């Protein structure tokens, strides 16, 4: 699965969770997304560092190749994450519209 598809699914799940008091992290688990734990961990850390989510804490020891997530995690989407979803949705709609126009215009 494409990394950006995974990111979109994570952010979309966190957006839906805004209507609830707590979020079940298993909804965005590496098993459910069909990726390795290591990739999942790196994606969550990237989303946190980039400001798209908060509530994920991580640390890196000298012996670690990359940072590791500290439990418990309580991810929450941020305004920047909501903006990403809005922009991504608009881009998909624009691409589909252009695709439709391209299909209806005969080649010259």
N, C-alpha and C positions, 0 to 999 in steps of 0.2 A: 504494500500500500504506500502511496506517495506521502511524504512527510507533511506536506501542506494539507492534504486530506485529513490526516490524523489531527493536526493542529485545529483545523476547522471543526472536526467532531468534538474535540475537547472543549473548545470555546463555546460551541453550540450547546453542549450539555451543561456547562456552567451558566450560560445565559438562561436556560430553562430552569435551573436550580434557584434563580433569584426569587421565585415565587414561594420558596420553602425555607423553613428555619434552618435545616441541616441538609448537607449534601452527601449522598452515598458514593464514596470514591470508587467503589467497584464498577460504577457506570462508565468510568473512563480508565479502567484497569488495563494493563498491558495485554492480559488475556482477551478481554472483550474487544480491544482494538486490533488484536492479532499481530502484535509486535513483541520484540524481546523486552525484558525488564530494563535492560541497559539503555535501549533506545527511548523507551518511555520516560525513564528517569532524566535523560539528557534533554528531551523535548520539554518536560515540565520545568526544568531548570532554565532552559532558554526562554520559555514563556515568562517566567518570573523575572529573569534579568532584563528582558525587553519591556517589562511593565504591562504585559497583557493579562497576567494573573497575579494574585498575591495569596499568602497563606501557605506557601511552600518554602520551607527552610532547608538549607543545605550547607554542607561544610566539606572541606577537602583537607585531608591529612597529607603529610609529606609523602607517605607511601602510596597514596591513591593516584591513579592515572587521571581521574576526573572527579568532580564533586559528587557527593552522595547525598540523597535526600534524607532528612531527619524526620522521624515519625513523631507525632501524628501529622499528617498533611490535611489541611482544610482549605483546598483551593477555592478562590472566589474570583470571578471575572472583574476586571477593572474597566474604567471608561475607555481606555485605549483598546482593550479587548473587544468591547462593544463596537467601537469604531472600525476595527478590523473586520468584524462580521458584516457590518453595514457596507463597507467598501467592497468586500469580497462578493457579497450578494449582488451589488450593483454591477460589478464587473461581469459576473456570470450572466446577468440579464442582458447587459449590453452585448456580450459575445453572442448570446443566443439570437438577439435581434439582428445583429450583423450577419450571422450565419443564415438566418432566414432571408435576409435581403439578398445575400450572395446567391442563395439557391434559386431565387425567383428571377434574377437578372441573367439573361442569356449571355454567353460568351460572345464577344465581338470578333 
